[in-house]
Structure formats: C-alpha cells, structure tokens
Amino acid sequence: MLAPWRVDTAIEWLNSVENTFIPVPWGKANRSTTVSLPNWQPGESYYSIKKTGSSLYHPAQHFSNRPAEQEEGANELKVELDDKIGKVQFESHNEGTIEVSYWPHGVTDGSFVLTASND
C-alpha cells in the first residue's frame, strides 16, 4: 500500500542583485516546488516531472530519472530520502502546469504508474 503523495509549492521573496539595480513595483517571486514520492526505492523507482512555461523568460522544464527521458533531454534531480519518502525540489518560477508521473517499482513493474497535476 502506498502512502499519499503530494506536490507542494512555496513562494519565497529573494533579495537579488537584479532587484537591487533594476527595481520593479511587484517584486520578484521565486516559486519552489517539492514533489513527495512515497515508498521511494533508489535504483528501483522512477519519476517524471513536466512543467509548462507560461512566459518567454521561464520556459518549459522536464525532469526525470528514467534513462529514455534523459536521452531526450530531461534533467535529473537529486532525490532526498526521508523515512521512505523521496523528495524532489526545483524552482518553478511561474504559474505553469506541473504534471508528475511516478513509478514506485519502475524497474520491475513499469506498467504501474501514479500521475498527478496541479491543474
């Protein structure tokens, strides 16, 4: 049985050099997204995260540890393991759609896949 999994987002205000020299009235937000993957097994589990870009400055992103997707240009993110829950975090910058696919037993059972979206 799998524990519930989540896609969490957080807004962090950054004090960057850019904000110091190029002030903007709305400030600059940096949105960070964390994906929790229950029963994560290093070397066994796979993930794929696709985020659509909603602006010219923040294009689409694709992260995955699946070899076939990495060959197509996906970047791999480090999975932090916390009591059998894998956590992947990345900066998502804007309000795009995030789609997650998770194969808890990807190496041995590639047909069992969990999917979620923030849309």
URVEN-V50306 format. One record per backbone hydrogen bond with DSSP energy under -1.0 kcal/mol. NH is the residue of the N-H (numbers start at 0). CO is the residue of the C=O. If there is no record, write none. Layout:
nh={NH,NH}
co={CO,CO}
This chain:
nh={7,9,11,13,19,20,21,26,29,31,32,33,34,35,36,38,39,43,44,45,47,48,49,50,51,60,62,63,64,69,70,72,73,74,79,81,85,86,87,89,91,92,93,95,98,99,100,101,102,105,106,108,111,113,115,117}
co={33,31,29,27,15,16,17,23,11,9,89,7,87,5,85,83,83,40,40,102,100,62,98,60,96,50,48,74,46,65,66,69,68,61,86,84,36,79,34,32,30,30,91,93,49,115,47,113,45,102,43,104,108,101,99,97}
